[in-house]
Amino acid sequence: MHLEQLKLENLCGLNIAIWGYGAEGRAMAAYCLKNLHNTQCTVLCSPDEVNSTGDDFKGIDFNTQPITATLLDGFDVVIKSPGISPYQAPASETQTPLVSTAAIWFANHKTAPVIAITGTKGKSTVSSLLTHVLKTMGYQVILAGNIGEPLINCLAPCDYVVLETSSYQAQDGFIQADIGVLLNLFPEHLNWHGDESTYYQDKLRLIENSDLKLINAGDARISELLDGEKQALHFFNDVASYHEIQGVLMYRDKPLLSEHGWKLLGRHNLINAAAVLSVVEALQLDVRAAVNAMRSFKPLPHRLQTVTELNGVRYIDDSIASTPVATLAALTVVPIQQTVLLLGGYDRGIDWSGFAQAMQNEAPKMIICSGQNGAMIAELLRTHEITADVQLCDDLQVAVQLARKNTKIGDYVLLSPGAPSYDAFENYQARGLAFAQWINQS
């Protein structure tokens, strides 16, 4: 379908399904009741999803039966939640058009400039940092996406919409951003996309459909994939623009901010800051005011967040780290030889060999593996004969207890799992909260 076909006047009177009843699905159900008249709307979800919310939408039907291609074929349009992969049955088998809530919003409600930010790692931080900077400078900004409001709820007038965009949300190509930002690309979400190549292609759809395309010049994979399109690209993390060098944020040869001059940890966050300033410059706003605003930005929870210091040991929660690359970045902000690293979680089929090779150069004092892929990671690290003491535990709680027993004053315990949390927790937030709780119980 095209965006024009998703105008409200074209949807009214149709038989529409809302597939999935998380935050976006609930927001879409409320939106349909208010805006789609003479339209039959049915929510497709599990009984647990309905019972957990207690919603009673008069005029919305709920179908909690197993979802099949035949069921989907009975609707004119299916508005699906981002977590549902179009590459897997029954989504891949239906003849009915599948669209997103973002598609409905862009077809009917885009009035302010949209800055859409994606990347395997860092998109939440960059989206939140950009929102903070613009608000501090006096602009009305809406933050939407996984860490903000569902986009379909963002109907109030504003100066800018900052859209944190996952690969799931970018896949259908309906997001038409004024500025699209691509931070980095590493293998991730392979169970949803099917393979590494498709994951990259789906990420790049955001850039393809953006008016101004802002790219991390320092990411070799992005450069390779977009090699033939460099004439149409704008860059950050490049010596001719905003970039990081030796722990200092620079504009060409002019220093702007050191890693000790704000509250975010890690040189990688200065690259994130370079992306934000590149957006500010593209919007023709005051870059100096933006740098000053960055100094008051506080780190997001579960992202290199110091939880506590107990008996002289600092405990850091980086539960958001769901790839080995993210864990390697986290290790740059701690004294690695004084650190106990907690690894492992849900197995998405990611290759850990690059991480193991990096550990051959320099490794923490101890690495404790747990979770669904813990045994695989531990075995891989042992075959690489790294200097770290590699241990395997049944679960994260036992791993925390073991870390407590093997630290002394001046040490660090870093939860940076390199894997999602879904094998044992609802989300990475729940994993981080459990980590904080178990520290005090160990």
N, C-alpha and C positions, 0 to 999 in steps of 0.2 A: 504494500500500500504506500501511497504518497501522503505527505503531510496534508495536502489539500483535502484528501478524502477523510481526514480525521477531524475536520472542522465540526463543531457541535451540531450545526444544522444538517450535516451529512450522517451523523451518528444517531440523531433522534429517530425513534421508531424502529431501531434495529434490535435484534436479540443478542445481547452482549454478555460475555462471561468475564468475570474477574478471577484469575487463576492464582491462588495464593492469598493468605490472609495474615501476613505480617504487617509491619507498619505501613508499607506502600499499599497493600491490598485494602486495609481498613480505610486509609485516606481516599483511595479510589472509590470505594463503596459510598462513602459520604459525599464525594464529589458528584457521582452519578445521580444520586438522589436529588441533589440541588440543581444540577445543570442539564441532565438528559431527560427531557419530558417525553411521555408516551413511549418509553423504552423499557424493555424487559431486561433486568440485570440479575445475574445469578453468580453467586460466589462459589467457586470450587475449592474446597479445602477439607481438612480432616475434622472429625468431631472434636478433637482436643483443641484445635485452633478456635473453634466457635466457643466452646465452653470456657476457655481461658480468658476471653475478652468480656463476655457477658453483654455484647452488643445486641441491640434489638432494633434493627433497621426495618421499619415498615416500608414495604415496597421492594425489598431485596430478598430474593430467594437464596437459600443455602443448600448446596448439593454436597453431601459428605460421602457419596459413593465413590468407589475406585474410578480414577480418571483414565479414560481410554481415548484412542483416536476417534472412535465412533461417537463418544460423548462430545468431544470437541467439535466434530463435524456438524453437530446440530446447532451451532451458533454462527452468527454472521461475523463477529469479531471476538477475539480472545485477548484481553489485556492481562498479560502475565507479569508475575513478580520477577525481579532480576535473578533470583537464585535458581530459577527453573531453566535448565539448559535446552536451547532449541535443537541441539545436536543429538538428543536422546529421546527415545520413545516415552510417552506418546506424542510429544511436541514435534518430533521429526516426521511423524506419520500423518498428521492431520492436514486437511486441505484448507482449513479455516485460517485466515491471516492472523498472525500473532504480533501484537504490538506492545509497547511499554507505556507506563504512565508518563514517562518523559516525552514520548511522541505526542500524547494528548496535550501536554503543557505547551510544547513548542508550536503545535498547530494552532493553539487558541490564545495563549497568554504571554508570549514573549514580547515584552515592551521595553525592557532595559537591557543593556549590554550583558552578555553572559561570558564569564571566564570559566572555562571547564578545565579541570586539572586531573591528569591521570598519570599513572606510573606504577610499577610493581611495588615500590616502596616510597614513602614520603608524602603521598598525596593528601593524607589527612592533615599532616603538619603544615604543608604548604597552603592548603585551602584555609585552615584556621588562621595561620599567620597572615595571609593576605587579607582575610576578613578583618582581623584585628587592626592591621595597618590602615585599611581604608576607613574603618569606623573611627579610629583615633584621629584621622585627618578630617573627620566631620561628614563623611558620606553615609547615606542610608544603604546598608548592604544586607542581603539575604544570603545565608549559608545553607545550601541544600546538598542532598546526597546522603551517603551512609552516615556521616557524622552531623548532619544538619537536618532540616525539615525535609520530608518527602517533597519532591519538586511540585507535585500536583497541589500541594497546600500553599505554594508561594504565589499568591495572587495580589498581594498589596503592592502599591507603587514603591519603587526604590531606585537608587542610582545604579546599583550593580547587583548581579546575581553571581555568586561564586559557587560553582558546581563541582563537588568532589565526585569523580567519575570512575567507577570500577570497570573492569573489562566486561563484566556482565551487562552493564548499562550502555557501554559504547558499542556493543556487538551489532545492534540492529541498524546503526547508522542514522538514527533519527535526531541525535543531538547536533544542533547547528549552532556552534559557539562563535562568538565574535573573536575571542582569543582562546585557542586550544594550547595547553601546556603538556608536554610529554617529558617526565622527569627521568625515567630510566626504564629498562626492560630486562627482566630476568625470568627464567621459567617459573610458572606459578599456575595454580588453578587448572592443571592438566586434566583432572577428572571431569571438569565442566566443559572445557573447550575441546577435549579429545586428544590434542597433541600440541607441542610447543609452537609449531608454525602457525596454527590456527589462533592460538592465544595472542601472538604478536599481531597477526592480521586484524583481530578484533580490537585490540588496543589502538592500532593505527587508524581505525575508522574515525575516531574522534578527531585526529589531526586532519585527515582527508576532508572532513566536512566543516572545518573551522576557517574563518576568514583570515585570521593571522595565526600562523603556525609557529609556536615557540618551542624550541628543541634543545635538549641538553647536548652540547657539542662534545662533551667528554665521555659520552656513552658509546662505546664502539659498536654495539649491536644496533642501536638506532641509526648511527651513521651508515652502517652497511645496508640496512633495510631501506633507507631513504636516499641512497647515494645518487640516484638519478633525478631527485627532486630538489636539490640544494638551492636552486635559483629562487624557489618559492618559500624558503624557510628563514626564520629568524632564530638566533642562537643566544643561549646563556652558557655559563661555565666555559668561556672562551676568553683568551687574553685580550681580545678586541672588545669585550663587553664586560658584564659582571661575572666574577669568578672568584674562586678561593685559591690561595697559595700560602702554604706554611701557616695555616691557622688564622689567616686574615682574609676578610671579604674585600675584594678590590673592584674598582671600575677602571679598567685598563691598568695604568700604573699608579692609580690613586687609592690609598687605603681608606676604607670606610668603617669597618667594624672588626674587632678581633674576637676570637672564640671566647675570650675572658670578659668581653664587654657586654654580654647578654646572658640569658638564663638557660639557653639550650646547650646541650652537650654534644660534642662531636663536630669534626670538620665537615662531615656530610651535611650537617644542618646549615653550614655557611653556603653550601651549594644550593640548598633549598631557599636560603635567603636571596641568593643570586637570581633564582627564578622569580621570586616575588618582586624584586626591584626591576627586573626586566618587564614584568607586567605593568608596574607603576609607570615606567618610562613609556611603554606602548600606549598607555592611557593618557599620556602627556600631563602627568601629575607631578607633584613636588617630591623628588627622590630624597632630598635631604630630610624632609619631614617624615618620610617613610622609614629611613634609617633610625631616626630618633624614636619612632613608634615601636620599632622592633625590640628595643631595649626593655620594654615593659611586658612583652609577651611571655606567658608562662607555659612551660611544657605541658602537653596533653598527658592525661593519665596513661600509665602502662607503656610509656615510651621513654626509656632510660630515666625512669622516675626513682629517685632515692626514697625507699620506703621507710627505713629506719637505720640507725647505727646502734648496734647492740654488742656490748662487751668489746668495743673497739673494732667491730666488723661492720662494714657498710653493705646493706642489702639493696640491690637495684632491680626494679621491675621493668623488664622490656618484653612483656608478654605479647605485645603487638608483633614481634619479630616472627614471621611465619615462613621465612626462606633462609637458607644458609647464608646468602649474601647479606641479609639484614643482621644476622648474628656476627658476621665478620666486621661489619660497621660498628656494632656495639662494643666489640672487643677493643676498638681503637680509643675508647674513652676511659678505660680502666687500666691500671698497671697489670698487665696480662699475667705476669709470673706470680702475682699475689692474688689471683682470682680463681674462684671455684665457679665453673660454668655449668648451668643446668640446661640440658638439651633434650629435645624429643617431643613428640606429640602425634597428631594424626598424619598418616602416611598418604601423601598425594602423589607418590611416585617420583619425587624430585631426586635428581642425582646429587649425592653428597661428596663425590670424589674430589671436586675442586676445594671444598672445605677441608677435607682431610689433607690434601696437599699443602694448603696454607698452614695447617697446624704443624707440618714438618719444619717450617721455618721458625715459628715461635708459637708456643702453646701455653694455655693456662696451667696452673699447678695441678688442678684436678678437673676432669670433665665427668659429670654424672649424667647418664642417659636414662630416660624413662619414657613411657608412652608407647604407642603402637609401633613406632619405628625406632624405638630406643635400642633394641637388640641389634638391628641392622647397622645403626650409626656406631655403636660401641665396637662391633666386629670390624667395621671398615677402619675406624681409627686405630685399632690394635694392629691391623695388617699393615698400616702405614708406619708403625713403630715410632709414634710421636713420643715426646718426653713427658707428656701429661700422664698422671695416674687416671686411667679410664675405668669407671665403675658403671655397673648396670643395676638399676633399682626397679622394683615392681611398679611404682607409681611416683608422682611428683611429691607427695607428702613424705614418703620415705627418703626421697632424694634431698629434700630440705633438711631432714633430720641428719642425714649423713654429712651434708655440707656444714652444718653447725659443729659437728664433731671434728671436722678437719680444717678449721680455720683458727687463726690467732689474731691478736691485735694488729691492725694495719691491713688485714685482708679484705677482700670483696667477695660477695656472693652475687652472681649475675644470672637472673632468669632471662635468658634470651633464646627461646626454644628452637628457632629455625623451622618451626612447623606449626600448623594450625592446632587448635585446641579441641576439635570436635570429637576426638576419641574418648575424652573424659570430662569435658566441660561444655557448657552451652555456647560460650564464646571466649575470646581472649580476655575480656574484662573479668569474667568469672574466674579464669585461671589466675589472673593477677591478684584478685582479691583473696583467693585461697592461699596463694603464696604468702601474702602479708599476714594472714591469720596463722599459718603454720610456722612462721618464723618465731612467733611468740609462744607457740605451743611445743616447740621442739625441746 
